[in-house]
Amino acid sequence: MGAIPNTVRRGGVYHFRRAVPVGLRVRLARRELTCSFHTHQSGEARFLSCCLYLRSEELFVVVESAPMLSDEDC
């Protein structure tokens, strides 16, 4: 099985990691999104990585298309 996109392994546990687009970094107040999957299983990490990638893409589209959202809403 190959490398899992947007995933790193620390101490045997998989973590999601994705850079925030440069234009959204100020609004989201972060340079990257990170989250532990709390799993040692590569298959589960691959599935969760795909899900989080799609959700983060949705987040980026919403934040980009709705400039009137407050910082709290973001």
N, CA, C, O and CB atoms as a CASP TS submission, in Angstrom:
PFRMAT TS
TARGET T0000
AUTHOR 0000-0000-0000
METHOD Language model
MODEL 1
PARENT N/A
ATOM      1  N   MET     1       0.848  -1.177   0.000  1.00  0.00           N
ATOM      2  CA  MET     1       0.000   0.000   0.000  1.00  0.00           C
ATOM      3  C   MET     1       0.893   1.239   0.000  1.00  0.00           C
ATOM      4  O   MET     1       1.866   1.313   0.751  1.00  0.00           O
ATOM      5  CB  MET     1      -0.965  -0.001   1.225  1.00  0.00           C
ATOM      6  N   GLY     2       0.554   2.208  -0.848  1.00  0.00           N
ATOM      7  CA  GLY     2       1.370   3.414  -0.965  1.00  0.00           C
ATOM      8  C   GLY     2       1.093   4.411   0.141  1.00  0.00           C
ATOM      9  O   GLY     2       0.302   4.168   1.053  1.00  0.00           O
ATOM     10  N   ALA     3       1.767   5.534   0.027  1.00  0.00           N
ATOM     11  CA  ALA     3       1.593   6.610   1.016  1.00  0.00           C
ATOM     12  C   ALA     3       0.158   7.127   0.974  1.00  0.00           C
ATOM     13  O   ALA     3      -0.491   7.109  -0.072  1.00  0.00           O
ATOM     14  CB  ALA     3       2.595   7.774   0.754  1.00  0.00           C
ATOM     15  N   ILE     4      -0.321   7.581   2.116  1.00  0.00           N
ATOM     16  CA  ILE     4      -1.681   8.110   2.220  1.00  0.00           C
ATOM     17  C   ILE     4      -1.594   9.631   2.104  1.00  0.00           C
ATOM     18  O   ILE     4      -0.934  10.273   2.922  1.00  0.00           O
ATOM     19  CB  ILE     4      -2.372   7.675   3.575  1.00  0.00           C
ATOM     20  N   PRO     5      -2.255  10.220   1.092  1.00  0.00           N
ATOM     21  CA  PRO     5      -2.188  11.671   0.914  1.00  0.00           C
ATOM     22  C   PRO     5      -2.685  12.430   2.137  1.00  0.00           C
ATOM     23  O   PRO     5      -3.641  12.014   2.791  1.00  0.00           O
ATOM     24  CB  PRO     5      -2.993  12.083  -0.299  1.00  0.00           C
ATOM     25  N   ASN     6      -2.032  13.537   2.436  1.00  0.00           N
ATOM     26  CA  ASN     6      -2.398  14.432   3.532  1.00  0.00           C
ATOM     27  C   ASN     6      -2.381  13.734   4.895  1.00  0.00           C
ATOM     28  O   ASN     6      -3.107  14.131   5.807  1.00  0.00           O
ATOM     29  CB  ASN     6      -3.772  15.015   3.278  1.00  0.00           C
ATOM     30  N   THR     7      -1.569  12.718   5.028  1.00  0.00           N
ATOM     31  CA  THR     7      -1.510  11.963   6.272  1.00  0.00           C
ATOM     32  C   THR     7      -0.062  11.753   6.679  1.00  0.00           C
ATOM     33  O   THR     7       0.788  11.427   5.851  1.00  0.00           O
ATOM     34  CB  THR     7      -2.233  10.612   6.129  1.00  0.00           C
ATOM     35  N   VAL     8       0.207  11.942   7.961  1.00  0.00           N
ATOM     36  CA  VAL     8       1.526  11.657   8.528  1.00  0.00           C
ATOM     37  C   VAL     8       1.331  10.669   9.668  1.00  0.00           C
ATOM     38  O   VAL     8       0.246  10.556  10.238  1.00  0.00           O
ATOM     39  CB  VAL     8       2.243  12.971   9.025  1.00  0.00           C
ATOM     40  N   ARG     9       2.385   9.971   9.981  1.00  0.00           N
ATOM     41  CA  ARG     9       2.323   8.988  11.059  1.00  0.00           C
ATOM     42  C   ARG     9       3.294   9.407  12.146  1.00  0.00           C
ATOM     43  O   ARG     9       4.485   9.585  11.894  1.00  0.00           O
ATOM     44  CB  ARG     9       2.649   7.555  10.542  1.00  0.00           C
ATOM     45  N   ARG    10       2.780   9.563  13.349  1.00  0.00           N
ATOM     46  CA  ARG    10       3.607   9.960  14.496  1.00  0.00           C
ATOM     47  C   ARG    10       3.409   8.932  15.601  1.00  0.00           C
ATOM     48  O   ARG    10       2.299   8.751  16.102  1.00  0.00           O
ATOM     49  CB  ARG    10       3.240  11.405  15.000  1.00  0.00           C
ATOM     50  N   GLY    11       4.474   8.272  15.969  1.00  0.00           N
ATOM     51  CA  GLY    11       4.382   7.270  17.027  1.00  0.00           C
ATOM     52  C   GLY    11       3.418   6.147  16.689  1.00  0.00           C
ATOM     53  O   GLY    11       2.809   5.563  17.586  1.00  0.00           O
ATOM     54  N   GLY    12       3.272   5.840  15.426  1.00  0.00           N
ATOM     55  CA  GLY    12       2.382   4.770  14.997  1.00  0.00           C
ATOM     56  C   GLY    12       0.946   5.204  14.777  1.00  0.00           C
ATOM     57  O   GLY    12       0.143   4.422  14.268  1.00  0.00           O
ATOM     58  N   VAL    13       0.597   6.437  15.149  1.00  0.00           N
ATOM     59  CA  VAL    13      -0.778   6.948  14.998  1.00  0.00           C
ATOM     60  C   VAL    13      -0.822   7.873  13.789  1.00  0.00           C
ATOM     61  O   VAL    13       0.066   8.703  13.593  1.00  0.00           O
ATOM     62  CB  VAL    13      -1.256   7.703  16.294  1.00  0.00           C
ATOM     63  N   TYR    14      -1.861   7.717  12.988  1.00  0.00           N
ATOM     64  CA  TYR    14      -2.020   8.541  11.794  1.00  0.00           C
ATOM     65  C   TYR    14      -2.683   9.870  12.132  1.00  0.00           C
ATOM     66  O   TYR    14      -3.566   9.949  12.986  1.00  0.00           O
ATOM     67  CB  TYR    14      -2.839   7.798  10.739  1.00  0.00           C
ATOM     68  N   HIS    15      -2.224  10.926  11.425  1.00  0.00           N
ATOM     69  CA  HIS    15      -2.748  12.284  11.603  1.00  0.00           C
ATOM     70  C   HIS    15      -3.008  12.893  10.231  1.00  0.00           C
ATOM     71  O   HIS    15      -2.249  12.673   9.287  1.00  0.00           O
ATOM     72  CB  HIS    15      -1.757  13.172  12.427  1.00  0.00           C
ATOM     73  N   PHE    16      -4.089  13.662  10.134  1.00  0.00           N
ATOM     74  CA  PHE    16      -4.405  14.413   8.926  1.00  0.00           C
ATOM     75  C   PHE    16      -3.655  15.734   8.975  1.00  0.00           C
ATOM     76  O   PHE    16      -3.497  16.332  10.039  1.00  0.00           O
ATOM     77  CB  PHE    16      -5.941  14.644   8.786  1.00  0.00           C
ATOM     78  N   ARG    17      -3.198  16.179   7.824  1.00  0.00           N
ATOM     79  CA  ARG    17      -2.479  17.444   7.746  1.00  0.00           C
ATOM     80  C   ARG    17      -2.697  18.039   6.358  1.00  0.00           C
ATOM     81  O   ARG    17      -2.388  17.410   5.347  1.00  0.00           O
ATOM     82  CB  ARG    17      -0.957  17.251   8.043  1.00  0.00           C
ATOM     83  N   ARG    18      -3.234  19.258   6.322  1.00  0.00           N
ATOM     84  CA  ARG    18      -3.468  19.926   5.042  1.00  0.00           C
ATOM     85  C   ARG    18      -3.231  21.416   5.181  1.00  0.00           C
ATOM     86  O   ARG    18      -3.696  22.047   6.129  1.00  0.00           O
ATOM     87  CB  ARG    18      -4.894  19.657   4.535  1.00  0.00           C
ATOM     88  N   ALA    19      -2.509  21.966   4.234  1.00  0.00           N
ATOM     89  CA  ALA    19      -2.223  23.401   4.236  1.00  0.00           C
ATOM     90  C   ALA    19      -3.491  24.178   3.877  1.00  0.00           C
ATOM     91  O   ALA    19      -4.263  23.764   3.012  1.00  0.00           O
ATOM     92  CB  ALA    19      -1.074  23.738   3.240  1.00  0.00           C
ATOM     93  N   VAL    20      -3.690  25.296   4.546  1.00  0.00           N
ATOM     94  CA  VAL    20      -4.787  26.208   4.228  1.00  0.00           C
ATOM     95  C   VAL    20      -4.312  27.087   3.071  1.00  0.00           C
ATOM     96  O   VAL    20      -3.184  27.578   3.102  1.00  0.00           O
ATOM     97  CB  VAL    20      -5.214  27.079   5.486  1.00  0.00           C
ATOM     98  N   PRO    21      -5.151  27.295   2.051  1.00  0.00           N
ATOM     99  CA  PRO    21      -4.751  28.168   0.946  1.00  0.00           C
ATOM    100  C   PRO    21      -4.324  29.547   1.462  1.00  0.00           C
ATOM    101  O   PRO    21      -4.900  30.070   2.416  1.00  0.00           O
ATOM    102  CB  PRO    21      -5.905  28.314  -0.065  1.00  0.00           C
ATOM    103  N   VAL    22      -3.326  30.112   0.828  1.00  0.00           N
ATOM    104  CA  VAL    22      -2.742  31.383   1.270  1.00  0.00           C
ATOM    105  C   VAL    22      -3.802  32.464   1.440  1.00  0.00           C
ATOM    106  O   VAL    22      -3.747  33.216   2.414  1.00  0.00           O
ATOM    107  CB  VAL    22      -1.683  31.851   0.277  1.00  0.00           C
ATOM    108  N   GLY    23      -4.752  32.569   0.540  1.00  0.00           N
ATOM    109  CA  GLY    23      -5.773  33.599   0.602  1.00  0.00           C
ATOM    110  C   GLY    23      -6.752  33.456   1.760  1.00  0.00           C
ATOM    111  O   GLY    23      -7.469  34.405   2.079  1.00  0.00           O
ATOM    112  N   LEU    24      -6.795  32.298   2.389  1.00  0.00           N
ATOM    113  CA  LEU    24      -7.736  32.056   3.486  1.00  0.00           C
ATOM    114  C   LEU    24      -7.064  31.993   4.853  1.00  0.00           C
ATOM    115  O   LEU    24      -7.748  31.866   5.869  1.00  0.00           O
ATOM    116  CB  LEU    24      -8.482  30.773   3.240  1.00  0.00           C
ATOM    117  N   ARG    25      -5.768  32.079   4.893  1.00  0.00           N
ATOM    118  CA  ARG    25      -5.039  31.929   6.157  1.00  0.00           C
ATOM    119  C   ARG    25      -5.395  32.995   7.176  1.00  0.00           C
ATOM    120  O   ARG    25      -5.490  32.692   8.366  1.00  0.00           O
ATOM    121  CB  ARG    25      -3.558  31.962   5.901  1.00  0.00           C
ATOM    122  N   VAL    26      -5.593  34.213   6.756  1.00  0.00           N
ATOM    123  CA  VAL    26      -5.934  35.283   7.695  1.00  0.00           C
ATOM    124  C   VAL    26      -7.340  35.048   8.248  1.00  0.00           C
ATOM    125  O   VAL    26      -7.553  35.162   9.455  1.00  0.00           O
ATOM    126  CB  VAL    26      -5.841  36.676   7.005  1.00  0.00           C
ATOM    127  N   ARG    27      -8.296  34.722   7.384  1.00  0.00           N
ATOM    128  CA  ARG    27      -9.681  34.512   7.840  1.00  0.00           C
ATOM    129  C   ARG    27      -9.818  33.308   8.754  1.00  0.00           C
ATOM    130  O   ARG    27     -10.594  33.340   9.709  1.00  0.00           O
ATOM    131  CB  ARG    27     -10.601  34.343   6.649  1.00  0.00           C
ATOM    132  N   LEU    28      -9.071  32.241   8.471  1.00  0.00           N
ATOM    133  CA  LEU    28      -9.154  31.037   9.303  1.00  0.00           C
ATOM    134  C   LEU    28      -8.157  31.047  10.455  1.00  0.00           C
ATOM    135  O   LEU    28      -8.208  30.189  11.337  1.00  0.00           O
ATOM    136  CB  LEU    28      -8.927  29.809   8.453  1.00  0.00           C
ATOM    137  N   ALA    29      -7.256  32.014  10.445  1.00  0.00           N
ATOM    138  CA  ALA    29      -6.254  32.183  11.506  1.00  0.00           C
ATOM    139  C   ALA    29      -5.407  30.932  11.715  1.00  0.00           C
ATOM    140  O   ALA    29      -5.071  30.578  12.845  1.00  0.00           O
ATOM    141  CB  ALA    29      -6.938  32.552  12.810  1.00  0.00           C
ATOM    142  N   ARG    30      -5.068  30.273  10.616  1.00  0.00           N
ATOM    143  CA  ARG    30      -4.171  29.124  10.683  1.00  0.00           C
ATOM    144  C   ARG    30      -3.542  28.852   9.329  1.00  0.00           C
ATOM    145  O   ARG    30      -4.097  29.184   8.282  1.00  0.00           O
ATOM    146  CB  ARG    30      -4.918  27.888  11.174  1.00  0.00           C
ATOM    147  N   ARG    31      -2.377  28.242   9.381  1.00  0.00           N
ATOM    148  CA  ARG    31      -1.638  27.911   8.167  1.00  0.00           C
ATOM    149  C   ARG    31      -1.953  26.506   7.671  1.00  0.00           C
ATOM    150  O   ARG    31      -1.814  26.208   6.484  1.00  0.00           O
ATOM    151  CB  ARG    31      -0.150  28.046   8.412  1.00  0.00           C
ATOM    152  N   GLU    32      -2.381  25.641   8.600  1.00  0.00           N
ATOM    153  CA  GLU    32      -2.720  24.280   8.199  1.00  0.00           C
ATOM    154  C   GLU    32      -3.796  23.709   9.118  1.00  0.00           C
ATOM    155  O   GLU    32      -3.998  24.177  10.238  1.00  0.00           O
ATOM    156  CB  GLU    32      -1.469  23.383   8.214  1.00  0.00           C
ATOM    157  N   LEU    33      -4.472  22.695   8.613  1.00  0.00           N
ATOM    158  CA  LEU    33      -5.462  21.972   9.389  1.00  0.00           C
ATOM    159  C   LEU    33      -4.823  20.654   9.816  1.00  0.00           C
ATOM    160  O   LEU    33      -4.221  19.962   8.995  1.00  0.00           O
ATOM    161  CB  LEU    33      -6.786  21.740   8.568  1.00  0.00           C
ATOM    162  N   THR    34      -4.949  20.307  11.078  1.00  0.00           N
ATOM    163  CA  THR    34      -4.397  19.054  11.575  1.00  0.00           C
ATOM    164  C   THR    34      -5.422  18.365  12.480  1.00  0.00           C
ATOM    165  O   THR    34      -6.246  19.010  13.128  1.00  0.00           O
ATOM    166  CB  THR    34      -3.068  19.302  12.339  1.00  0.00           C
ATOM    167  N   CYS    35      -5.341  17.044  12.498  1.00  0.00           N
ATOM    168  CA  CYS    35      -6.265  16.272  13.316  1.00  0.00           C
ATOM    169  C   CYS    35      -5.718  14.857  13.452  1.00  0.00           C
ATOM    170  O   CYS    35      -5.257  14.267  12.475  1.00  0.00           O
ATOM    171  CB  CYS    35      -7.698  16.265  12.700  1.00  0.00           C
ATOM    172  N   SER    36      -5.772  14.319  14.660  1.00  0.00           N
ATOM    173  CA  SER    36      -5.362  12.933  14.865  1.00  0.00           C
ATOM    174  C   SER    36      -6.515  12.010  14.493  1.00  0.00           C
ATOM    175  O   SER    36      -7.672  12.291  14.804  1.00  0.00           O
ATOM    176  CB  SER    36      -4.917  12.693  16.336  1.00  0.00           C
ATOM    177  N   PHE    37      -6.190  10.907  13.827  1.00  0.00           N
ATOM    178  CA  PHE    37      -7.196   9.892  13.510  1.00  0.00           C
ATOM    179  C   PHE    37      -7.351   8.892  14.660  1.00  0.00           C
ATOM    180  O   PHE    37      -8.305   8.114  14.676  1.00  0.00           O
ATOM    181  CB  PHE    37      -6.819   9.154  12.213  1.00  0.00           C
ATOM    182  N   HIS    38      -6.442   8.906  15.599  1.00  0.00           N
ATOM    183  CA  HIS    38      -6.468   7.985  16.741  1.00  0.00           C
ATOM    184  C   HIS    38      -6.520   6.525  16.286  1.00  0.00           C
ATOM    185  O   HIS    38      -7.208   5.702  16.890  1.00  0.00           O
ATOM    186  CB  HIS    38      -7.670   8.293  17.642  1.00  0.00           C
ATOM    187  N   THR    39      -5.785   6.214  15.216  1.00  0.00           N
ATOM    188  CA  THR    39      -5.752   4.840  14.717  1.00  0.00           C
ATOM    189  C   THR    39      -4.357   4.475  14.246  1.00  0.00           C
ATOM    190  O   THR    39      -3.567   5.327  13.840  1.00  0.00           O
ATOM    191  CB  THR    39      -6.759   4.654  13.578  1.00  0.00           C
ATOM    192  N   HIS    40      -4.083   3.185  14.313  1.00  0.00           N
ATOM    193  CA  HIS    40      -2.830   2.635  13.804  1.00  0.00           C
ATOM    194  C   HIS    40      -3.075   1.919  12.474  1.00  0.00           C
ATOM    195  O   HIS    40      -2.129   1.463  11.831  1.00  0.00           O
ATOM    196  CB  HIS    40      -2.201   1.666  14.836  1.00  0.00           C
ATOM    197  N   GLN    41      -4.330   1.823  12.065  1.00  0.00           N
ATOM    198  CA  GLN    41      -4.720   1.072  10.875  1.00  0.00           C
ATOM    199  C   GLN    41      -4.647   1.948   9.622  1.00  0.00           C
ATOM    200  O   GLN    41      -5.304   2.986   9.540  1.00  0.00           O
ATOM    201  CB  GLN    41      -6.137   0.507  11.045  1.00  0.00           C
ATOM    202  N   SER    42      -3.846   1.519   8.654  1.00  0.00           N
ATOM    203  CA  SER    42      -3.659   2.324   7.445  1.00  0.00           C
ATOM    204  C   SER    42      -4.933   2.429   6.616  1.00  0.00           C
ATOM    205  O   SER    42      -5.196   3.483   6.038  1.00  0.00           O
ATOM    206  CB  SER    42      -2.548   1.736   6.597  1.00  0.00           C
ATOM    207  N   GLY    43      -5.727   1.373   6.542  1.00  0.00           N
ATOM    208  CA  GLY    43      -6.971   1.412   5.769  1.00  0.00           C
ATOM    209  C   GLY    43      -7.960   2.412   6.327  1.00  0.00           C
ATOM    210  O   GLY    43      -8.600   3.152   5.579  1.00  0.00           O
ATOM    211  N   GLU    44      -8.082   2.430   7.633  1.00  0.00           N
ATOM    212  CA  GLU    44      -8.978   3.383   8.287  1.00  0.00           C
ATOM    213  C   GLU    44      -8.467   4.807   8.103  1.00  0.00           C
ATOM    214  O   GLU    44      -9.246   5.728   7.859  1.00  0.00           O
ATOM    215  CB  GLU    44      -9.118   3.056   9.785  1.00  0.00           C
ATOM    216  N   ALA    45      -7.146   4.980   8.221  1.00  0.00           N
ATOM    217  CA  ALA    45      -6.546   6.306   8.033  1.00  0.00           C
ATOM    218  C   ALA    45      -6.759   6.800   6.609  1.00  0.00           C
ATOM    219  O   ALA    45      -7.019   7.986   6.403  1.00  0.00           O
ATOM    220  CB  ALA    45      -5.043   6.270   8.359  1.00  0.00           C
ATOM    221  N   ARG    46      -6.655   5.916   5.626  1.00  0.00           N
ATOM    222  CA  ARG    46      -6.878   6.298   4.227  1.00  0.00           C
ATOM    223  C   ARG    46      -8.319   6.793   4.032  1.00  0.00           C
ATOM    224  O   ARG    46      -8.543   7.816   3.385  1.00  0.00           O
ATOM    225  CB  ARG    46      -6.585   5.098   3.282  1.00  0.00           C
ATOM    226  N   PHE    47      -9.281   6.072   4.587  1.00  0.00           N
ATOM    227  CA  PHE    47     -10.688   6.460   4.474  1.00  0.00           C
ATOM    228  C   PHE    47     -10.942   7.804   5.158  1.00  0.00           C
ATOM    229  O   PHE    47     -11.576   8.684   4.577  1.00  0.00           O
ATOM    230  CB  PHE    47     -11.591   5.378   5.085  1.00  0.00           C
ATOM    231  N   LEU    48     -10.453   7.963   6.384  1.00  0.00           N
ATOM    232  CA  LEU    48     -10.649   9.203   7.128  1.00  0.00           C
ATOM    233  C   LEU    48      -9.965  10.386   6.452  1.00  0.00           C
ATOM    234  O   LEU    48     -10.488  11.501   6.459  1.00  0.00           O
ATOM    235  CB  LEU    48     -10.129   9.049   8.546  1.00  0.00           C
ATOM    236  N   SER    49      -8.797  10.138   5.871  1.00  0.00           N
ATOM    237  CA  SER    49      -8.080  11.199   5.167  1.00  0.00           C
ATOM    238  C   SER    49      -8.893  11.702   3.977  1.00  0.00           C
ATOM    239  O   SER    49      -8.975  12.905   3.733  1.00  0.00           O
ATOM    240  CB  SER    49      -6.703  10.698   4.697  1.00  0.00           C
ATOM    241  N   CYS    50      -9.481  10.783   3.252  1.00  0.00           N
ATOM    242  CA  CYS    50     -10.315  11.160   2.105  1.00  0.00           C
ATOM    243  C   CYS    50     -11.513  11.982   2.570  1.00  0.00           C
ATOM    244  O   CYS    50     -11.840  13.000   1.961  1.00  0.00           O
ATOM    245  CB  CYS    50     -10.794   9.904   1.338  1.00  0.00           C
ATOM    246  N   CYS    51     -12.170  11.545   3.648  1.00  0.00           N
ATOM    247  CA  CYS    51     -13.328  12.269   4.184  1.00  0.00           C
ATOM    248  C   CYS    51     -12.948  13.679   4.643  1.00  0.00           C
ATOM    249  O   CYS    51     -13.638  14.648   4.326  1.00  0.00           O
ATOM    250  CB  CYS    51     -13.945  11.491   5.353  1.00  0.00           C
ATOM    251  N   LEU    52     -11.850  13.787   5.388  1.00  0.00           N
ATOM    252  CA  LEU    52     -11.438  15.108   5.882  1.00  0.00           C
ATOM    253  C   LEU    52     -10.968  16.017   4.757  1.00  0.00           C
ATOM    254  O   LEU    52     -11.171  17.230   4.815  1.00  0.00           O
ATOM    255  CB  LEU    52     -10.330  14.962   6.916  1.00  0.00           C
ATOM    256  N   TYR    53     -10.350  15.452   3.745  1.00  0.00           N
ATOM    257  CA  TYR    53      -9.924  16.256   2.603  1.00  0.00           C
ATOM    258  C   TYR    53     -11.154  16.888   1.938  1.00  0.00           C
ATOM    259  O   TYR    53     -11.160  18.081   1.634  1.00  0.00           O
ATOM    260  CB  TYR    53      -9.126  15.387   1.581  1.00  0.00           C
ATOM    261  N   LEU    54     -12.187  16.079   1.719  1.00  0.00           N
ATOM    262  CA  LEU    54     -13.405  16.600   1.084  1.00  0.00           C
ATOM    263  C   LEU    54     -14.093  17.642   1.961  1.00  0.00           C
ATOM    264  O   LEU    54     -14.563  18.661   1.455  1.00  0.00           O
ATOM    265  CB  LEU    54     -14.376  15.455   0.780  1.00  0.00           C
ATOM    266  N   ARG    55     -14.158  17.400   3.260  1.00  0.00           N
ATOM    267  CA  ARG    55     -14.771  18.371   4.180  1.00  0.00           C
ATOM    268  C   ARG    55     -13.980  19.678   4.225  1.00  0.00           C
ATOM    269  O   ARG    55     -14.563  20.761   4.272  1.00  0.00           O
ATOM    270  CB  ARG    55     -14.871  17.775   5.594  1.00  0.00           C
ATOM    271  N   SER    56     -12.650  19.570   4.211  1.00  0.00           N
ATOM    272  CA  SER    56     -11.834  20.785   4.228  1.00  0.00           C
ATOM    273  C   SER    56     -12.010  21.562   2.924  1.00  0.00           C
ATOM    274  O   SER    56     -11.996  22.793   2.926  1.00  0.00           O
ATOM    275  CB  SER    56     -10.344  20.438   4.449  1.00  0.00           C
ATOM    276  N   GLU    57     -12.174  20.852   1.822  1.00  0.00           N
ATOM    277  CA  GLU    57     -12.426  21.517   0.544  1.00  0.00           C
ATOM    278  C   GLU    57     -13.744  22.285   0.610  1.00  0.00           C
ATOM    279  O   GLU    57     -13.831  23.414   0.128  1.00  0.00           O
ATOM    280  CB  GLU    57     -12.454  20.488  -0.617  1.00  0.00           C
ATOM    281  N   GLU    58     -14.767  21.676   1.206  1.00  0.00           N
ATOM    282  CA  GLU    58     -16.055  22.360   1.385  1.00  0.00           C
ATOM    283  C   GLU    58     -15.890  23.606   2.247  1.00  0.00           C
ATOM    284  O   GLU    58     -16.446  24.660   1.937  1.00  0.00           O
ATOM    285  CB  GLU    58     -17.089  21.410   2.021  1.00  0.00           C
ATOM    286  N   LEU    59     -15.128  23.482   3.325  1.00  0.00           N
ATOM    287  CA  LEU    59     -14.873  24.625   4.206  1.00  0.00           C
ATOM    288  C   LEU    59     -14.222  25.765   3.435  1.00  0.00           C
ATOM    289  O   LEU    59     -14.643  26.914   3.566  1.00  0.00           O
ATOM    290  CB  LEU    59     -13.981  24.211   5.386  1.00  0.00           C
ATOM    291  N   PHE    60     -13.204  25.465   2.635  1.00  0.00           N
ATOM    292  CA  PHE    60     -12.496  26.490   1.873  1.00  0.00           C
ATOM    293  C   PHE    60     -13.443  27.188   0.894  1.00  0.00           C
ATOM    294  O   PHE    60     -13.380  28.407   0.734  1.00  0.00           O
ATOM    295  CB  PHE    60     -11.306  25.871   1.117  1.00  0.00           C
ATOM    296  N   VAL    61     -14.310  26.430   0.245  1.00  0.00           N
ATOM    297  CA  VAL    61     -15.253  27.014  -0.718  1.00  0.00           C
ATOM    298  C   VAL    61     -16.241  27.934  -0.004  1.00  0.00           C
ATOM    299  O   VAL    61     -16.518  29.033  -0.485  1.00  0.00           O
ATOM    300  CB  VAL    61     -16.013  25.902  -1.481  1.00  0.00           C
ATOM    301  N   VAL    62     -16.774  27.499   1.134  1.00  0.00           N
ATOM    302  CA  VAL    62     -17.744  28.308   1.874  1.00  0.00           C
ATOM    303  C   VAL    62     -17.105  29.597   2.366  1.00  0.00           C
ATOM    304  O   VAL    62     -17.682  30.672   2.211  1.00  0.00           O
ATOM    305  CB  VAL    62     -18.317  27.517   3.057  1.00  0.00           C
ATOM    306  N   VAL    63     -15.937  29.503   2.951  1.00  0.00           N
ATOM    307  CA  VAL    63     -15.267  30.689   3.484  1.00  0.00           C
ATOM    308  C   VAL    63     -14.909  31.652   2.354  1.00  0.00           C
ATOM    309  O   VAL    63     -15.018  32.868   2.510  1.00  0.00           O
ATOM    310  CB  VAL    63     -13.998  30.289   4.270  1.00  0.00           C
ATOM    311  N   GLU    64     -14.490  31.112   1.234  1.00  0.00           N
ATOM    312  CA  GLU    64     -14.110  31.949   0.095  1.00  0.00           C
ATOM    313  C   GLU    64     -15.324  32.628  -0.539  1.00  0.00           C
ATOM    314  O   GLU    64     -15.231  33.771  -0.986  1.00  0.00           O
ATOM    315  CB  GLU    64     -13.378  31.112  -0.951  1.00  0.00           C
ATOM    316  N   SER    65     -16.455  31.936  -0.581  1.00  0.00           N
ATOM    317  CA  SER    65     -17.621  32.468  -1.281  1.00  0.00           C
ATOM    318  C   SER    65     -18.537  33.313  -0.387  1.00  0.00           C
ATOM    319  O   SER    65     -19.478  33.931  -0.885  1.00  0.00           O
ATOM    320  CB  SER    65     -18.411  31.333  -1.873  1.00  0.00           C
ATOM    321  N   ALA    66     -18.278  33.347   0.908  1.00  0.00           N
ATOM    322  CA  ALA    66     -19.127  34.110   1.819  1.00  0.00           C
ATOM    323  C   ALA    66     -18.276  35.090   2.611  1.00  0.00           C
ATOM    324  O   ALA    66     -17.949  34.829   3.768  1.00  0.00           O
ATOM    325  CB  ALA    66     -19.902  33.170   2.772  1.00  0.00           C
ATOM    326  N   PRO    67     -17.910  36.221   2.000  1.00  0.00           N
ATOM    327  CA  PRO    67     -17.022  37.173   2.677  1.00  0.00           C
ATOM    328  C   PRO    67     -17.649  37.832   3.899  1.00  0.00           C
ATOM    329  O   PRO    67     -16.931  38.449   4.686  1.00  0.00           O
ATOM    330  CB  PRO    67     -16.596  38.236   1.713  1.00  0.00           C
ATOM    331  N   MET    68     -18.952  37.726   4.082  1.00  0.00           N
ATOM    332  CA  MET    68     -19.596  38.370   5.215  1.00  0.00           C
ATOM    333  C   MET    68     -19.622  37.495   6.469  1.00  0.00           C
ATOM    334  O   MET    68     -20.108  37.932   7.512  1.00  0.00           O
ATOM    335  CB  MET    68     -20.996  38.756   4.843  1.00  0.00           C
ATOM    336  N   LEU    69     -19.110  36.275   6.384  1.00  0.00           N
ATOM    337  CA  LEU    69     -19.032  35.425   7.573  1.00  0.00           C
ATOM    338  C   LEU    69     -18.120  36.073   8.606  1.00  0.00           C
ATOM    339  O   LEU    69     -17.060  36.605   8.276  1.00  0.00           O
ATOM    340  CB  LEU    69     -18.519  34.007   7.208  1.00  0.00           C
ATOM    341  N   SER    70     -18.550  36.018   9.857  1.00  0.00           N
ATOM    342  CA  SER    70     -17.703  36.573  10.906  1.00  0.00           C
ATOM    343  C   SER    70     -16.553  35.593  11.192  1.00  0.00           C
ATOM    344  O   SER    70     -16.588  34.439  10.766  1.00  0.00           O
ATOM    345  CB  SER    70     -18.535  36.856  12.203  1.00  0.00           C
ATOM    346  N   ASP    71     -15.552  36.067  11.906  1.00  0.00           N
ATOM    347  CA  ASP    71     -14.432  35.203  12.269  1.00  0.00           C
ATOM    348  C   ASP    71     -14.917  34.034  13.112  1.00  0.00           C
ATOM    349  O   ASP    71     -14.392  32.928  12.994  1.00  0.00           O
ATOM    350  CB  ASP    71     -13.357  35.995  13.026  1.00  0.00           C
ATOM    351  N   GLU    72     -15.922  34.268  13.968  1.00  0.00           N
ATOM    352  CA  GLU    72     -16.469  33.201  14.805  1.00  0.00           C
ATOM    353  C   GLU    72     -17.165  32.140  13.958  1.00  0.00           C
ATOM    354  O   GLU    72     -17.058  30.949  14.247  1.00  0.00           O
ATOM    355  CB  GLU    72     -17.447  33.778  15.834  1.00  0.00           C
ATOM    356  N   ASP    73     -17.876  32.562  12.916  1.00  0.00           N
ATOM    357  CA  ASP    73     -18.549  31.620  12.032  1.00  0.00           C
ATOM    358  C   ASP    73     -17.546  30.769  11.257  1.00  0.00           C
ATOM    359  O   ASP    73     -17.777  29.588  10.997  1.00  0.00           O
ATOM    360  CB  ASP    73     -19.461  32.364  11.064  1.00  0.00           C
ATOM    361  N   CYS    74     -16.437  31.392  10.899  1.00  0.00           N
ATOM    362  CA  CYS    74     -15.399  30.637  10.183  1.00  0.00           C
ATOM    363  C   CYS    74     -14.848  29.545  11.082  1.00  0.00           C
ATOM    364  O   CYS    74     -13.963  28.794  10.670  1.00  0.00           O
ATOM    365  CB  CYS    74     -14.255  31.572   9.709  1.00  0.00           C
TER
END
